[in-house]
Amino acid sequence: MIKEIAWNTFKNTGSINTFLELKQIEDLENSSNLYNQLKNSSNLYNQKVNLNEYSKDERDNNR
């Protein structure tokens, strides 16, 4: 959607700067989405590791 707004603004104003600024905003949004995806993946991995450690401790205590 931002890309469309940027393109239409460029067509109406002829200013490439507006297009480039809006494109930078789109790139920042995409970077933020990627960061959140990686953060969620990391959280899931940490949860799994914690569960595995808990299971190992539980097994050790049952011996």
C-alpha positions in Angstrom: 0.0 0.0 0.0 2.8 2.4 0.8 4.4 1.6 -2.5 1.2 2.6 -4.3 1.0 5.9 -2.3 4.6 6.6 -3.0 4.2 6.0 -6.7 1.0 8.1 -7.0 2.7 10.9 -5.1 5.6 10.8 -7.5 3.3 10.8 -10.5 1.4 13.8 -9.1 4.3 15.9 -7.8 7.2 14.7 -9.9 9.3 14.7 -6.8 11.5 11.6 -6.6 12.4 12.6 -3.0 8.8 11.8 -1.8 8.9 8.5 -3.5 12.3 7.6 -2.0 11.2 8.7 1.5 8.1 6.6 1.4 10.1 3.7 0.1 12.4 4.0 3.1 9.4 3.8 5.4 8.2 0.6 3.6 11.7 -0.9 4.0 11.7 0.0 7.7 8.4 -1.7 8.1 9.7 -4.8 6.4 12.8 -4.9 8.6 10.6 -4.5 11.7 8.4 -7.5 10.5 11.5 -9.6 10.0 12.9 -8.6 13.4 9.6 -9.7 15.0 9.6 -13.0 13.2 13.1 -13.7 14.3 12.3 -12.7 17.9 9.3 -15.1 17.9 11.4 -17.9 16.5 14.1 -17.3 19.1 11.4 -17.3 21.9 10.0 -20.6 20.6 13.6 -22.1 20.5 14.3 -20.9 24.1 11.0 -22.4 25.3 11.9 -25.7 23.7 15.4 -25.6 25.2 14.0 -24.8 28.6 11.6 -27.7 28.3 14.4 -30.1 27.4 16.5 -29.0 30.4 13.5 -29.4 32.7 12.9 -32.9 31.3 16.6 -33.8 31.8 16.5 -32.6 35.4 13.4 -34.5 36.0 14.9 -37.7 34.6 18.1 -37.2 36.7 15.9 -36.8 39.8 14.0 -40.0 39.1 17.2 -42.1 39.0 
